[in-house]
Amino acid sequence: MKVSVSTIALSELDVDLLIVPVTEQEAEGGLTSLIEQFGNAVERVRADVSGKRGTTSIIYPEKGSSPRVVLSGLGDTENVDLETLRRAASSGAGVVRSLSTETVAITIPEVDLEKEYASQALVEGFILGSYRFNRYRTDNGQESEVQRLVVQTTTDDKQARRGAEQGRIVAESVCTARDLVNLSPDEKSPIQLSRAIEKSAKKYGYDVSVWDKAMIEEEGMNGFLAVNRGSVDPPTFTILEWKPENARNKKAIILIGKGVVFDTGGLSLKSTKGSMDSMKSDMAGAAAVVGTMEAIARLELPVYVIGLIPATDNRPGESAYVPGDVIRMHSGKTVEVLNTDAEGRMILADALSYAQGLNPELVIDVATLTGAVVVALGDFVAGVMTNNQKGFEERLSGITRAGERSGDLVHPLPMHDDYGELIKSDVADIKNVGGRSASSITAAKFLEHFVDYPWIHVDIAGPAFLSKAQSYRPVGGTGFGVRLLVEFLKEYA
C-alpha cells in the first residue's frame, strides 16, 4: 500500500473514501465544519453520530470530491491518545473492506498529540486493520484492496510525513510477523523458516547466518537438541544482525525469539481443542524478532542489534526426550525434565547462554512461554520480567513505556528469590517446571539461571494469537512484539 501526505482541503481530496475521526465534543457541537464542507448529507445523519469510540457512520456527500465519507468516533477529546487513533483508523478500514475502494484518505484530527506520532498511529491502525491472510483461500483476490492511503493535514508538516512513513514500515513489518505465524505448519519447518528469514534479510539489508544441526551439536546446545529429538525435521539456529556504521552502542542489544514451529507438547501431549490446534503460533516470538529486524533496517535505526532464533518443532517421535531425563545444557548446568511441554524454556536457555559469549549490552527474549500468563493478564497484555541486576527498574519502565506508546502493552510480574525455590531439583541443578503456582514467574526464574547480563523476558502467550479479533488485531497471528521492540529500540537510539 502506498502512503502519502497531503495538505489539500478535505472537501477537495479526490479519493474513493475519506475517513474523518470525530470526537464526542465535535458531534455534540453539530459537526458544523463538516456540514459546510460536505453539505446537508452530514446534517441528515447528525443525530446518528455520537463520536463515541468504536462507532462509525457513513455519508454520501452532496459536495466535495470524495463520494463517501466515514465518520469514526474518538470518544472524549481529553482522553484521545495514540491507541485511540489506531482504533479509529482500524474502524474506518473495517468499513472500507465492504466497499470497492482503491484510494482512501484519513485526516489527522485536531487533538493534543504531536503530528508525527498521530500520523504514524493512523497509518498503523489503517494498515493493520486492513490485514487479511488469504494465502490458502481459493477465492483469494476477490476482495478489493486499498492501493493508496493519503494522510491529510492542514499544514505542510515534515513531522506528519515522517510519521506516515514510519507507520507504513512498522505496520508492514508487523504484517510480516503475522504472515509467518499464520503459515500452515507443513510450510514452516525450521529450515523453511530460516529460508524465509534469509529472504527477508536480502530484501531489507540486514545480515543473516543459519546454523544446521551439526553446528548446533558442535556448540553443545543440548537443551535445544533434546526438544528436537522427537522430530523428523532438523533444527536451525538463525543469527540476524543489524550493525550500521553510526550505531550508538558498541555492545549489541540481543533479541531472542522462541521458534517452536509446532508444539504437540512432546510426550506430555497437549489436548487438541483450545490448545494444540493453535500451536503453529508457538514461534510468534521468532516472528516478532524477524519483523523487528525488518523494521529497524528499513528505518535505518542507529542501533546495533543481533537476533537469535532457535527453531524446532516439539513432537512425540521415537527418540523424543522423556520426563525424568536430565539434560546438561549449553551453560553446563543440568536440568531435570519433568514435563516435555515446557520445551520453550529449554531452547531459550541455550540461546541465552550462547548470547553471554557475545558480550551483550542487553538481551530481550520474546516467547509464547506459558498459559499461566494468559490466566493472569488475558490476551490483551504480555507479561514482562527482568533479573535483579543494576538498572532493573529502568529496564522495566523503559519496556513498559514502549508498550504504552506502541500499543503492545506489557505488565511487570515479580521475580523475588523465593520463586526460585519452586524449581529446585532433587537430582539436578534445576527442574524445568515448578508446579501450577506462579508458573509464568517460575518459567522466567528458570531462564534467569542462564543469564549473567541485563535481561528482559517478555511472555506474549496471551496477545500473540487470537481466536476473536480485537480492533486492528485479527483472528490468528497478531504480530505482537514488533511495535513494542521497535519503539523500545527507537527510544534507546
N, C-alpha and C positions, 0 to 999 in steps of 0.2 A: 504494500500500500504506500503510495506516495503521500508525503505530508508537507504542507507549505503553510506560510503565514501571510495573511492579507489585512490591509487597512481599509479595504473597500467597505462602504456602509452596508449594514445588514440587508437593507431592502434592495441593494444593488448587486448582491452576490449571486452570480449565475451558477447555481448548483441544483442538483436534483432534490436535495432536502437540507434544511437548516435546523440545527439544534440550538435552542436558546435556554440556558439554565435560568430558572426563576426562583427567587426566594419567596417566603410566605409574605413578607412585607410588601414586595412588589405586587404580588397577587392581590393583597388587601387594598393596595393603592389604586387598583383599577387597570393596571397594565397600559397606562396612558401612552407611554412611548411606543409600545408595540402597536397599539391601535393607529397611531399616527403613521407608522411605517408600513403596516400591512392591511389597514382598513378594517371594516366592520366585521370581518370574519373573526377577528380577535374578540370584538365586543360580544358576539353571539355565544362564544364558549367561555366567556369570562367567569360565569358562575360555576363552571366545572373545574376551573384552575385554582387549586389551593396553594401550590408552591411547596407542599409537604414533600419530604424526602421520599424518593422512590416512585412518585406519581408522574405520569406523562399525559399530555394532551396533544392531539394533532389537529392542525388547522390548515385550510386551503385558502391562502390569502387572495384578496382581490387586487392588491397592489404588490409591487416588488418583483424581483427576478426569479425567486425560488418558488416552485409550485406547491411546496409543502413545508410547513414549519412545525417542529416538535418542541413543546414547552416541557422542560424536565425539571422537576422540583428539587430544590436545595435545602428546604427547611428554613429555620430561623437564621437570619443574617449573621447573628453573633456566634452561631455555632458552626458556620461553614469552615471546613478545613480541607486539606488536600484529599482525604479519603472521600469526603462529600462530593468533590468534583469528579473523582474517578467513578463513583457510583452513578452520578447524574449522566456522565458521558456514556457509561455502560447501558443505562436505561434507554438512552437515545439510540444506541446501537441495537438494542432489542427491537425497537420499532422499525428501524431501517431493515432488519432482517426479513420482515414480512413484505417489503416493498421492493420494487425494481429500481435500484439506485446505484449509480456508478460514482457520483460525486456528492460529498457531504461536507458541510461546514459547521463548525461549532464555535460559539463566541465565548471569550473569556469574560465572566461576569464581573461586575463592579463590587468586589469584596476585598476584605483586608488581607490579601495574600500577595506575595511577590509574583510578578508576571512570569518569571522563569519557571517557578515551581507550579504555578497554576496551569501554565501551558503544558508542562510535562505531564501533570496529573490528568488533564483532559485527554491528551493523546493516549496515554497509557490505558485509561479507562475505556476509551472507544475501541482501541485495537484488541485489548484483552477481552472486552465484551463481545467483540465480533468473531472471536476464535471458534473454529469448528474443526474437529478431527474427522475427516471424510475419507481417509485412506482406504478403508475397507467397504465403503458403500458403493453398490453397483450404480446408483444414480448420482454419484459424485459429479458436481459441476452444474447440477440443475438449479441450485440456489445461487442467486446473483450475489456478487461480491463487490464491495466498495473498492474502487481503484484509486481514488484520491480523497484525502481529508484536508480541509482548509481550516486553520485556526484563525478566527477573526479577532482583531484587536483594534482599539481606537487610534493608537499611535504606532508609528514605525519603530518598533521596540526590539533591539537586539536580544534582550532577555527572553522575549516571547519566542523568537526564532531558535535561540539556543535550547530553551526548554522543550520546544516541539521536537527538535532533532533528538535530544536525549530521550524523550518519551518514546519516540519511534524505536530507537535502538534497544532500549531496555525492554519494551514490550515484545519486540521481535525475539529477543533473547529468552524471555520467559516462554514464548511460544515454542522455541527450540526445545526447552526442557519439557514442556507439556507433550510435544510430539514423541520424545524419547520414552517418556513414561507410558504413553498410550499405545506404543508399539506392541503387537502381538508377541508373546514370549517366544514363538518359534522363529521370529525375526530379530531376536535380541539376545543371542548368546554372548558370552564375554568377548569373543573375537569380533562378532558383528558390532557390538557396542564400541569397541576400540577403533574399528574402521570408521564408524560414524564420527568419532572424535577426531580422527586424523583428517577426515574430510572437512570438518569444521575449522580445524587449525589451518589447513591450507587456504581456505576461503577467507579467513579473517585475520591471519597474520600472527598467530602465536605458535610456539613450538610444542611438539609432542613426541614422545617416545613410548613404545609399548614393549613391556616385558612378557615373554612367553613363560610357560610352566617351568622350563628348565632354569631360567634366570630367577624365578621366584623360589625354586628349590635351593639354588645356589646361595641366595640371600638368607635362607633359613626362616622363611615366613611360615612356620609350621601351624599356627592357628588358622591362617588363611587356607593353607593346603588341606587341613583337616576338614574344613567345611566343604571343600571341593571333592572330597574322596568319594562321595556318592554320585557324582555327576559323570556323564559321558563326555561333557564338554570341558576342555582345559580352561584354567583361569587365565586372566590377564591382569597386569598391573600397569596402568597408564599414568604417565607423568606429563603434565601440561605446564608450560612455563610462559610467562609474560614478563620480559625484563627490558623495559625501554631505557634508552640512554639517560633520560632525565629522571629516573626513578628517585623518589625522595628517601627510600630506605635501602641500605646496603644489605641487610639481612632480610630474607624473604618472609612474607606472610604466606603461610601454607594453608590451603583449603583441602580438606579430605572429605570425599563423598562416598557413602556406603553404596556399593554397586552389586547388591544381590539381585541378579536379573530375574530370578523367580525363586520364591521361598515356599517349599512344601512343609517346612518345619523339620525336614530330615526324618529320622526315625521317631522323633517326637512329633508325629504327623499332626498337622492342623486339621480342623474341621473345614468343610468346603464353604458353606454358606456364611457370608459375612466375615470370612477370614481368608482362606486360601484363594477364593475367587477374585480377590483384588491384589494378589501378591506379585503381579507384574510390576506393581508400583514400588517394590522394595528397593529399587535402585533410584528412587526420587532424589536422594541426596547426591548421587553421582550426576544425575541430570541437572541439578541445581548448580553444581560446580562447573559443568560444561557451559551452561547458559551464562554463568558469571564470567567465565574466561572469554567467551564471545563478546560480551558487553564491554568489559574493560579494555579489550583490544580495539574494538570499534570506537570506543570513546577516547582511546589513547590516554588512559589514566596514567599519571606518572608514579606508579607504584609497582614494586617488584613482587610478583605473586607466582607461587607454584601450586598446582593442583595435583592431588594424588587420588587415583581411583582403583581400589582393589575390586575386581569383578569376578563373580562366580554365581552359580545357582546353588541351591541347597536342596538336595534330593535324597531319597532313601535307597540309593543304589547298593549293590552287593558289598562294596567296600566302605560304606558310609560310616562316619565316626559315630560312636555309641555313648549313651550315658554311662559314666564310670571311667571313660578314657581320661588319662592325664596327658596333657599336651605341653611340651616345652616350647614356649613362644619365641618369637624373634628376639625379644629382650633378654631371654634366658630364664624368665620366671615361668613357673609351672602353674597350669590351670586344670582343675578338675571339672570335667564336663558333666553336668547333671541334667541338662536339657539341650538337645541339639537344635531346638528352635531359638535358642539365644545365640544365633550364629553371627549376627551383625557385629556384636562387640568383639568377636574373635578375629574377624578380618580387619576391623578398625584398629584393634590393639596392635597388630603387626604394622599397619600403616603408620600409626602414631609413633611406634618405636623406631621405624625407619626414618621418620621425619626428624627425630632427635639428631641424627647424623648430619642433617642439612643445616644445623645451627640456626633455627628459625627465630624471627622476632616475635611471632605469634602464630599459633595454629588454631584453626577453627574447623571442627568436624561437623558435618551435616548428615543426619541419618533418620530414617524411619525406624527408630530403635525399639520403642516399647508401646504396647497397647495401653499401659497404665497412664501414659501422659494424655491419652485421649479421654480417659476417665477423669483425670484431674482438670484438664483445660479445654476439653471438647475439640471440635475441628475448626475452630477459628484462630487459635493461638498456639504457637510452638513453645515448648519448654526450653529454657536456657540455663546452663550451669557452667561454673568455672572453678579452677583449682585455687586454693587459698595461698597464692603467691602474691608478691608485691604487685600492686596495681589492679587487684581483682575487682575492686569497686568501680574503678574507671572502665574496666573491660565490660562489666555488666551494664553500666549506664550507657556506654557507647553503643553496644549492640541493641539495647532497649530503645534508645533514641532513633537509631537507624530503622528499627521496626516501626516506630510511630510515624516517621517521615515517609517511609516507603509503602506502608500498608501491610507489610508482612510482620504481623505483631508477634512479639515474644514476651514471655514472662519468666522471671528468675525463680528457680527452685533451690532449696538449701543444700549445702554439701558438708554438713557437720561431720566430724570424725566418727561419731558414733554409728553413722550409717555404714561405715566400712566394716564394722564388726559383723554385719549380716552376710558378708561374702567370704568370711574366713573358712578355710577348708581343713578337714581332719587329715587329708593325705597329700595336699599340695599347698602351694603358696596362697592361692585363692580359688574359689569356685565361680562358675560362670553365671549362676543365678543366686539370688538372695531371698527368695520367697515372694509372697504377694505384697507384703508391706513395703511401701515406698520403692517399688521396683524400678521406676524411672530413675530414681536417685541412685539406687544400688548399681544400676547399669552404668551410670556415669562414674560412680566410685570405682567400678571395675576398670573403666578406661583410664581413670586417673593414675592407676598403677603403672601405666606405660608412658607417662609424660614427665618431663623434667624441665619444663619451659612454660611460659604463659599460654594458656589454652582455654578455649571456649567450646562447649559442646551444645549443639542445637538439635533437639529431638523434634522432628517435624512429622511424626506419625499421624497426628490429627489433621492438619490442613493440607498435606501433600496430595491426597487423593480423596475425592468427594463422591458420595452417592446421590447428593442433592446439590444443585447449583446454588452459589451464594454470589449474587450480583455478577461481577465480572469474573468470578471463579467458576469454571464449568464443572459438570459431572466428569469424573476421571481425573487425570493429572492436572494440577493447578500451576505447576512451576514455582511453588512456594520456595523461598530461599534466595532466588536470583535477585529480586529487588532489594531484599534485606542485605545481602552481601555486597552488592554494587553500591548501595547507599553507605554502608559501613566503610568501604574502601575509598569512596569519594571523600568522605569526611576525613579519613586517615591521610589521604593525599593532600 
